[in-house]
Amino acid sequence: MKIENPLLSDLNSIQKTSGSAEGRRKAERRAAGGGEDRVELSNAGEQLSGLRAALVDASDVRMEKVERIKAEVEAGRYHPDAGQIADAMVRDALQYSKWGLT
């Protein structure tokens, strides 16, 4: 005994039709656009990698000065001038600001 559901057979025919219609639409899009998809990648990742390596190589940390100051701090002899620090911070901020003041 076989039971047939007319809704299922209608669904199957719709799926077959939509599948072939989708295939036709894809073919039409390919024909209109030259037939193949393309992807273009920039070299931004390579540039960033190169810049990162350059920064690591060109470290401006002077280890001898760091060690000297570290020893002074540990000995309690390091007393920086707050006024000079503030002046340098303002000077740097103005130099690198969007207004380009120097």
Buried (B, 14 or more C-beta within 10 A) or exposed (E): EEEEEEEEEEEEEEEEEEEEEEEEEEEEEEEEEEEEEEEEEEEEEEEEEEEEEEEEEEEEEEEEEEEEEEEEEEEEEEEEEEEEEEEEEEEEEEEEEEEEEE
